[in-house]
Amino acid sequence: MSVRARSSLLVACAAVAALALAGCGSGEKKETGASAAPTSLAPLPTVAAADVKPLVGRWVGTAKDYFQFKADGTGVWVRDRQKLWSGTAIPEGNGKYRFSWQGGDPKTASYWGVTLSDGNSKLLFAGTNQTYTKARTKART
């Protein structure tokens, strides 16, 4: 698959995921049956800096996109200067983090998260199955 095709596929996957997660509808409240699951999210847990330390920094992908995480767990996913996601990385343990959605915690592992591997030098985004590499920081003199 060419880089251009892979890039287009990544954008399409991100758009589909965003629409699905946003519940792209008419804005009308619909009646729900007794079997409908609640759509509320749990409040965000407090994230300790030590729990997200391996995630902190910029992670670069091959499709001109990147993830950037801070020591407080907040982060963004950016492609062509457009934010595709922003929120908080919630530690699950063993190098896995789920992402907050619309200011809340989905409380379950989902494809909207990442897993670190190779001594915390690789990041796998479950939403697109794309691998990212930790960017090297320039030494300050």
Backbone bond lengths (Angstrom), bond angles and torsions (degrees), N, CA, C in turn:
res aa  C-N    CA-C-N  psi(-1)  N-CA   C-N-CA  omega(-1)  CA-C   N-CA-C  phi
1 M - - - 1.445 - - 1.525 107.47 -
2 S 1.324 116.87 132.13 1.455 120.55 -178.98 1.518 111.12 -71.48
3 V 1.328 115.74 160.72 1.464 121.08 179.02 1.523 110.23 -60.89
4 R 1.333 117.09 -39.99 1.467 121.15 179.79 1.530 110.65 -64.43
5 A 1.331 117.93 -42.77 1.465 121.39 179.04 1.523 110.26 -66.39
6 R 1.342 116.60 -41.22 1.460 120.60 178.96 1.527 110.30 -64.54
7 S 1.323 116.40 -40.08 1.465 121.36 178.33 1.528 110.44 -63.19
8 S 1.326 116.49 -43.84 1.469 120.77 178.24 1.525 110.67 -63.91
9 L 1.321 116.48 -39.42 1.456 120.86 178.62 1.516 110.41 -64.20
10 L 1.330 117.68 -41.39 1.459 122.22 178.58 1.527 110.65 -60.78
11 V 1.321 116.95 -45.56 1.465 120.53 179.42 1.525 110.43 -63.53
12 A 1.322 116.74 -42.22 1.470 120.28 179.07 1.522 110.99 -63.42
13 C 1.337 117.35 -43.51 1.465 120.74 178.60 1.521 111.36 -62.72
14 A 1.332 116.07 -42.23 1.467 119.75 179.69 1.525 110.27 -63.90
15 A 1.329 117.25 -41.38 1.464 120.51 179.81 1.525 111.18 -65.32
16 V 1.323 116.83 -43.74 1.462 120.58 178.85 1.525 110.36 -63.18
17 A 1.334 116.38 -43.94 1.462 120.04 179.45 1.516 111.14 -63.04
18 A 1.324 116.69 -43.08 1.467 120.01 -179.81 1.524 110.93 -64.11
19 L 1.317 116.88 -42.31 1.466 119.56 179.08 1.518 111.77 -66.26
20 A 1.324 116.13 -41.80 1.468 119.63 -179.97 1.518 110.95 -65.10
21 L 1.332 116.62 -44.09 1.457 119.83 -178.87 1.517 112.44 -71.68
22 A 1.318 117.64 -29.41 1.461 120.82 -179.20 1.519 111.32 -79.21
23 G 1.315 118.13 -11.52 1.454 120.74 -179.47 1.510 111.11 65.22
24 C 1.289 116.01 44.06 1.451 124.43 -175.79 1.533 110.51 -49.23
25 G 1.297 117.05 98.57 1.455 121.57 -178.25 1.500 111.69 -136.01
26 S 1.305 116.72 -169.44 1.459 121.78 -175.63 1.511 112.44 -80.39
27 G 1.316 117.48 -9.62 1.454 120.38 -178.45 1.516 111.94 91.47
28 E 1.336 117.49 -7.46 1.454 120.88 178.36 1.514 109.64 -81.13
29 K 1.320 116.48 142.08 1.453 120.49 176.50 1.519 107.78 -78.46
30 K 1.311 115.71 128.09 1.460 120.62 -177.90 1.517 109.20 -105.41
31 E 1.302 115.62 149.90 1.461 121.26 175.76 1.519 108.41 -70.25
32 T 1.305 116.66 140.17 1.454 120.01 178.08 1.513 109.35 -115.14
33 G 1.307 114.38 146.45 1.451 120.14 178.42 1.509 110.50 -79.71
34 A 1.320 117.37 173.05 1.453 122.49 -178.62 1.523 111.72 -62.95
35 S 1.334 118.05 -24.00 1.460 120.00 -176.75 1.517 112.54 -91.42
36 A 1.321 119.10 -0.38 1.462 120.86 -178.49 1.525 110.43 -70.38
37 A 1.328 116.11 137.22 1.462 121.30 179.55 1.527 109.87 -81.16
38 P 1.334 117.74 146.51 1.453 119.37 177.53 1.530 110.20 -66.45
39 T 1.327 116.25 148.27 1.451 120.01 -177.44 1.524 112.72 -105.11
40 S 1.332 117.97 5.53 1.453 119.83 -179.31 1.527 110.24 -75.35
41 L 1.319 114.84 152.09 1.456 121.33 179.67 1.515 109.58 -107.80
42 A 1.311 116.22 151.53 1.462 121.18 176.56 1.527 108.72 -73.36
43 P 1.328 117.08 155.44 1.463 119.08 175.56 1.525 110.63 -63.67
44 L 1.328 116.02 154.54 1.457 120.08 178.97 1.525 110.61 -68.08
45 P 1.322 117.22 134.87 1.469 119.19 175.12 1.526 109.62 -75.59
46 T 1.327 116.27 161.09 1.455 120.45 173.89 1.527 107.46 -73.03
47 V 1.315 115.74 130.70 1.457 120.66 -178.80 1.524 108.90 -105.19
48 A 1.324 116.27 121.55 1.466 121.71 178.96 1.526 109.38 -81.11
49 A 1.324 115.99 137.97 1.466 121.21 -179.57 1.531 111.64 -55.14
50 A 1.329 117.55 -36.86 1.468 121.11 -179.47 1.529 111.59 -64.09
51 D 1.348 116.60 -30.35 1.470 120.49 -178.40 1.523 113.01 -75.67
52 V 1.332 117.52 -22.81 1.463 120.29 -179.49 1.527 112.97 -111.11
53 K 1.329 116.69 1.93 1.467 120.69 -177.22 1.533 113.24 -50.85
54 P 1.345 120.20 -43.59 1.464 119.41 179.63 1.532 113.26 -66.03
55 L 1.302 117.29 -19.99 1.464 122.38 -177.10 1.527 112.55 -87.89
56 V 1.325 117.07 -21.29 1.463 122.17 -173.98 1.528 111.56 -61.46
57 G 1.327 115.50 132.24 1.456 121.67 178.16 1.513 111.33 125.84
58 R 1.314 114.95 -168.33 1.466 121.69 -179.21 1.516 109.61 -105.29
59 W 1.329 114.80 134.72 1.461 122.92 178.85 1.520 107.51 -118.01
60 V 1.330 116.44 119.87 1.451 121.98 -171.89 1.526 110.67 -103.14
61 G 1.340 115.38 133.96 1.460 121.74 177.30 1.516 111.11 -102.20
62 T 1.313 115.76 179.78 1.464 120.91 -179.44 1.525 112.50 -91.34
63 A 1.303 118.10 -6.76 1.463 121.53 -176.72 1.527 111.48 -105.85
64 K 1.331 116.74 34.18 1.468 122.46 179.99 1.523 111.88 57.58
65 D 1.316 115.77 37.30 1.457 120.86 177.08 1.518 108.77 -130.10
66 Y 1.331 115.74 164.90 1.454 119.67 179.14 1.525 110.50 -156.66
67 F 1.331 114.82 158.43 1.461 123.33 169.04 1.519 106.50 -108.22
68 Q 1.333 116.76 143.88 1.461 122.17 176.01 1.520 107.17 -132.71
69 F 1.347 117.00 124.62 1.463 121.70 -179.16 1.520 110.41 -122.84
70 K 1.350 115.11 144.42 1.468 122.44 177.54 1.526 109.47 -105.93
71 A 1.340 115.64 169.59 1.464 121.84 -176.60 1.527 113.41 -64.22
72 D 1.346 117.96 -19.23 1.465 119.69 178.67 1.532 112.48 -89.25
73 G 1.335 116.53 3.18 1.458 121.42 178.48 1.517 114.57 93.74
74 T 1.334 117.67 -9.50 1.462 119.21 179.07 1.519 109.48 -73.31
75 G 1.318 114.85 150.86 1.451 118.89 -178.69 1.513 113.16 -158.88
76 V 1.326 114.53 172.04 1.460 122.36 177.17 1.523 108.68 -140.08
77 W 1.321 114.48 155.18 1.465 122.19 170.26 1.514 104.59 -120.30
78 V 1.327 117.37 122.82 1.454 122.10 -172.71 1.523 110.30 -128.02
79 R 1.332 115.24 138.70 1.466 122.14 172.20 1.512 107.20 -139.28
80 D 1.321 116.21 129.13 1.462 121.80 -178.79 1.523 111.87 49.85
81 R 1.322 116.12 46.24 1.469 124.69 178.64 1.529 113.44 61.76
82 Q 1.317 117.78 16.67 1.464 122.00 177.81 1.525 109.23 -112.89
83 K 1.345 116.71 128.33 1.458 120.85 177.98 1.519 109.33 -73.72
84 L 1.324 115.39 123.25 1.463 120.71 176.07 1.523 110.37 -95.02
85 W 1.329 116.20 -25.96 1.471 122.56 176.41 1.513 107.94 -156.13
86 S 1.314 116.71 145.32 1.462 121.69 168.04 1.517 107.00 -145.63
87 G 1.316 115.60 143.44 1.456 119.29 -177.81 1.504 110.85 166.74
88 T 1.324 116.04 -143.71 1.458 122.62 -176.24 1.519 110.55 -123.99
89 A 1.326 115.65 138.06 1.463 122.19 172.88 1.526 106.86 -88.46
90 I 1.310 116.95 122.23 1.461 122.69 -176.41 1.530 108.54 -104.96
91 P 1.340 117.42 115.47 1.466 120.34 -177.74 1.534 112.14 -62.67
92 E 1.342 115.10 135.25 1.464 121.39 175.01 1.524 111.05 -112.70
93 G 1.329 117.03 -9.62 1.462 121.62 -176.99 1.517 111.84 99.77
94 N 1.313 116.30 159.21 1.472 123.31 178.52 1.525 113.00 54.96
95 G 1.336 117.32 37.45 1.461 120.87 177.11 1.514 114.98 75.94
96 K 1.334 117.85 13.68 1.464 121.35 179.38 1.528 109.93 -107.62
97 Y 1.343 114.90 141.34 1.458 122.21 178.73 1.518 108.49 -137.91
98 R 1.325 116.69 132.02 1.469 119.97 172.42 1.519 107.01 -99.10
99 F 1.326 116.82 155.41 1.455 120.88 -177.51 1.520 111.17 -100.57
100 S 1.323 114.77 141.09 1.460 119.71 173.91 1.527 108.29 -65.44
101 W 1.308 115.17 159.06 1.456 120.48 178.03 1.519 108.56 -138.60
102 Q 1.313 116.32 127.50 1.463 123.52 178.51 1.527 111.69 49.95
103 G 1.340 116.61 41.22 1.446 122.36 175.89 1.519 115.53 80.76
104 G 1.321 117.66 2.88 1.465 120.63 -178.82 1.515 112.20 -125.37
105 D 1.316 114.83 176.24 1.456 122.50 -178.83 1.525 109.39 -106.09
106 P 1.335 117.95 117.67 1.460 119.67 178.07 1.533 112.79 -65.34
107 K 1.338 118.77 -14.22 1.463 126.43 175.97 1.517 115.41 60.68
108 T 1.281 118.27 5.19 1.459 120.15 176.57 1.520 108.51 -133.98
109 A 1.298 115.28 151.32 1.460 119.14 174.71 1.524 107.44 -64.00
110 S 1.295 116.16 138.54 1.453 120.00 -179.36 1.516 109.00 -146.47
111 Y 1.309 116.13 178.34 1.446 119.31 177.73 1.519 111.02 -74.89
112 W 1.304 118.23 -5.56 1.457 122.50 -179.15 1.529 108.21 -94.15
113 G 1.323 116.21 65.81 1.449 122.06 -178.86 1.517 110.74 -169.51
114 V 1.346 116.01 -177.12 1.459 121.09 -175.80 1.519 111.02 -135.77
115 T 1.335 114.64 160.40 1.457 122.82 174.64 1.521 107.95 -131.01
116 L 1.329 116.46 132.28 1.462 121.35 176.62 1.523 109.84 -90.65
117 S 1.337 116.06 147.32 1.463 121.22 178.40 1.528 109.59 -149.36
118 D 1.316 116.60 -178.27 1.468 123.73 178.80 1.527 111.96 49.68
119 G 1.324 116.11 54.49 1.454 120.53 178.79 1.519 112.74 63.17
120 N 1.319 116.35 34.76 1.470 124.36 -179.59 1.527 113.42 65.25
121 S 1.338 117.33 26.94 1.465 120.44 177.36 1.526 112.11 -103.45
122 K 1.327 117.53 -9.11 1.469 122.80 178.57 1.521 108.99 -125.43
123 L 1.315 116.02 144.63 1.460 123.04 179.08 1.523 107.18 -127.98
124 L 1.315 117.73 126.62 1.459 122.30 177.64 1.524 108.40 -107.48
125 F 1.334 116.65 118.36 1.456 121.95 177.37 1.524 108.21 -88.72
126 A 1.323 116.14 116.70 1.460 120.83 -175.28 1.526 112.38 -67.43
127 G 1.330 118.45 -23.57 1.464 121.47 -178.30 1.513 113.47 -64.21
128 T 1.337 116.85 -32.04 1.463 120.66 -178.69 1.522 112.18 -127.00
129 N 1.346 117.14 -1.84 1.459 122.61 -175.73 1.533 110.79 59.24
130 Q 1.329 116.06 29.76 1.466 123.13 -179.14 1.526 109.29 -96.16
131 T 1.331 116.67 140.34 1.460 122.00 178.15 1.522 109.68 -99.04
132 Y 1.327 115.81 138.33 1.456 123.94 179.38 1.521 108.62 -120.42
133 T 1.321 116.36 150.58 1.453 122.93 -179.61 1.516 109.21 -114.23
134 K 1.316 116.39 138.58 1.462 120.24 179.42 1.520 109.34 -66.64
135 A 1.335 115.14 127.14 1.462 120.47 179.58 1.513 109.78 -74.47
136 R 1.279 115.68 142.47 1.467 120.52 176.65 1.517 108.40 -77.46
137 T 1.320 115.51 140.46 1.455 119.50 177.03 1.513 109.08 -94.22
138 K 1.316 116.31 144.86 1.453 121.62 178.97 1.518 109.26 -75.93
139 A 1.302 115.73 136.13 1.473 120.03 178.02 1.525 108.92 -72.60
140 R 1.318 115.09 135.45 1.467 119.64 178.64 1.516 108.84 -88.68
141 T 1.311 115.60 138.75 1.461 119.44 -179.79 1.505 111.12 -116.10
